[in-house]
């Protein structure tokens, strides 16, 4: 289950980076902000999973 959560977090980070870059290229500030938000959510999920794994040991 841990690997599944980590993979979802990585996918969300990648999606956010792509959306942010697309928004920057298109000059769309809203899309950039959405991309940053998704990337941050992925970062938080990954950190939470790391903490969960550490506490489990």
N, C-alpha and C positions, 0 to 999 in steps of 0.2 A: 504494500500500500504506500509506503514511503516513496518508492521510486515513481509511482504514479503521480503523487502530489508534486514531487520535484519536477517531473516532466511537464505537468500542467503549468507550473510556475515559469519554467523556461519558455514554454510556448507563449505565455502571456507577455513575458518580457520581450520576446522577439516580435510579436505582433505590435506591441507598443512602440518599439524602436522603428519598425517599418512605417507605422502610421505617423509618427513624429517626423520622420525624414520626408515622407510624402507631403505632409502639411507644410514643411519648410520649403520644399521645392515648388509647391503650388502657391505659396504665400498665404496659406490658410491657417491663421492663428488658432482657430478653434480646433482644427484637426491636430495641430501640434500639441495643444493642451490635452486633448483626449489621449494622444499617444503617450505623453509623459505620465498621465494618470494610470494607464494600463501597465506601463513599464514599472511604475512604483508599486502597483498592486502585486505584480509578479515578484518584485524584490521582497515585499513583505511576506508573501506566501512562502518564498524560498527560505527566508530567515526563520519564519515560524516553524517550518519543517525541520530546519537544522536544530533549533532549540528543542523541539519535540524529540528528535532523535538523540540529542545529548542528554536530556533528562531521563530518557528510557534506559540509558546505560548505567 
